[in-house]
Amino acid sequence: MKKIFISVLCTVCAISAFAQPGGFGGWQMPKIDVHCSEKFADLDYVGDGQVYHKLDIYIPKVEREVYPVAIHIYGSAWYSNNSKGMADLGTIVNALLDAGYAVVTPNHRSSMDAKFPAQIHDIKAVVRYVRGNAEKYNFDPNFVVTSGFSSGAHLASLAATSNGVAELEGTLGDYTQYSSLVDAACCWSGPTDLHYMSCGNEDSWNHAPEETVMGFSFKGNEEAFKALNATTYIDPTDPPVVVFHGTADNVVPYCQGVHFHQLLSEAGVVTEFHTVEGGGHGNGMYAPETLEAMVTFVEKQRIIKTMKEDFAPSASNQPGKQYPMVNSQRMVRAQLVAPDANSVKLDIGAVKYPMRKDENGVWTGESAPQDEGFHYYQFEVDGASVPDPGSLYYYGASRWGSGVEVPAHDQDFYALKNVPHGDVREVYYYSETEDRICHCFIYTPPGYDQNKKKRYPVLYLQHGYGESEHGWSEQGRAGLIMDNLIAEGKAEEFIIVMDNGSWTPKPGVTGFPSDWADAFMTRLIDDIIPMVDARYRTKADRKYRAMAGLSMGGMQTKIITMKNPDVFSALGMFSGGVISVEEADQTEGFRDAYKLVFISYGSHELKDPRWGHDQEATTAALKASGMNANFYISPETAHEWQSWRRSLHQFAQLLFK
């Protein structure tokens, strides 16, 4: 909902005394046979004793632990303050009761009692009353839907689109500490955009009802009247809305429903539009299939919201922090305290999701379902990108920032378990080739320090573009993957060296020039490998030395291993290219040197680029030519850490056998 409110002009202008033919709502006859098990009548939801602040509660015959709640609002062109007993009881209300919803029918102030926004203040007070009395009436405070006919549909829709608009909240009643946010809305023949009553043609509409509720003339004050429109406040964070409108409606034009639905859709709000052929303003609108469509829509939204609500803190959070959270649908919910911000978005997976601000200045928002595994994310606060203080920080996308762990169905292979653990050691060393102190991480298997005589093979494992030596031990969980494999007897014990192979293109250079990997190759061959062999108990022989990497690191691996067959005996490329039969044949010593070639990719072809080749067929041809070539596809993943964790898990089981 847009955080705006168009101030109402104080000058009272002449009001037209003539309404549209048939009135702007239409009175409805009460229905005696209400399908309820119990009724609570004339409850005062404000506490001022006024008839316009009374409501009725109908409890369904359907038994539930708690009842979702529908607040249904009568239509009257805002002229009535006491029509709760005539609020579509035999149609909309009964359909909701039969579906197991408790139904609340409130009165509200008429345009004669008070001017707008008094009417929406009343409805929001009703929503808060419902939540404040949830335990007393066995309500489910987590699902409250508004519904209404005609001007009641206007208020039901406005309650949905103006979630969080402070000027429309009001301070009525004893339950102001409760939320007035609604979880869905049903708009039956509602006037939701008073500027569009003539369906986009020259404005010839008689605006008497809305002029009465606003307190001044429409003509000349068109901008001020935007405050009354439900459409004014639409934005992507609004709850789902279902719209019903009859093609023969001669009171609120059919185009109102079409227009409202279109604007909701364009904003990304979940919405449905149901045309009722031949339906008038109430007459012919309530066929069984139409009422069933309403119930189906709200029930679907209730079930979806229930599924959304099983959020739990992410494993990548800072100790004691509740946010970000992830639910069973793999949606990420984040929260940020920023009372002075005007706009906050959750930026994850290259998609920005608007967040909503509560009365305490806390912004909350959810993403669409994400792939399993680890994801970088950040907040966009008034256009500035900032990390989330709730998450641990990771180096990726060329910066230190936030990361969130989305639980995977196979996360057991990198879980922290009660097994013998190796060490991930932070190592500084001097590089003679670059004349500087460098930094890397080195994994040593369980028992390395106890068994002083044992020597180990070594895997040199590289990160991707925009990442660093931190990647594999932190985002990639390399140490835990190896600990678990070794404990299960599925992999040989070996050392893993994780260094920084970052390459920064020179200004004006696009793509990868032919020598882009040379600097790291020189440091690896001349500095890193000698340092590791000198400091650690390695098997300092090419037969016991392998190299692998992800994305850019896979590309580095290909270049370096093909130029140095006398140094390595196995290679792994995770989302980083492929080796063809021709390349193997043209590289002197390649076939004799390499006892294992491993190629892997994510399963999403568009999100994990295939570099212009049929990787699987190319690898199969290499295998058919006599090499031990293996191809692996990570299921249901893209160009992301879950693919590369799985790739290491598969590759490690084949190494040094």
Secondary structure by P-SEA (a helix, b strand, c coil): ccccccccccccccccccccccccbbbbbbbcccccccccccccccccccccccbbbbbbcccccbbbbbbbbbbccccccccccccccccaaaaaaaaccbbbbbbcccccccccaaaaaaaaaaaaaaaaacccccccccbbbbbbccaaaaaaaaaaaacccccccccccccccccccccbbbbcccccccccccccccccccaaaaaaaacccccccccccccccccccccccccbbbbbbbcccccccaaaaaaaaaaaaaacccbbbbbbcccccccccccaaaaaaaaaaaaaaaaaaaaaacccccccccccccccccccccbbbbbbbcccccbbbbbcccbbbbbbbccccbbbbccccccccccccccccccbbbbbccbbbbbccccbbbbbbccccccccccccccbbbbbbbbbbbbccccbbbbbbbbbcccccccccbbbbbbbccccccccccccccccaaaaaaaaaaaaccccbbbbbbbbbbbbbcccccccccccaaaaaaaaaccaaaaaaaccccccccccbbbccccaaaaaaaaaaaaccccccbbbbcccccccaaaaaacccccccccbbbbccccccccccccccaaaaaaaaaaaaccbbbbbbcccccccaaaaaaaaaaaaaaccc
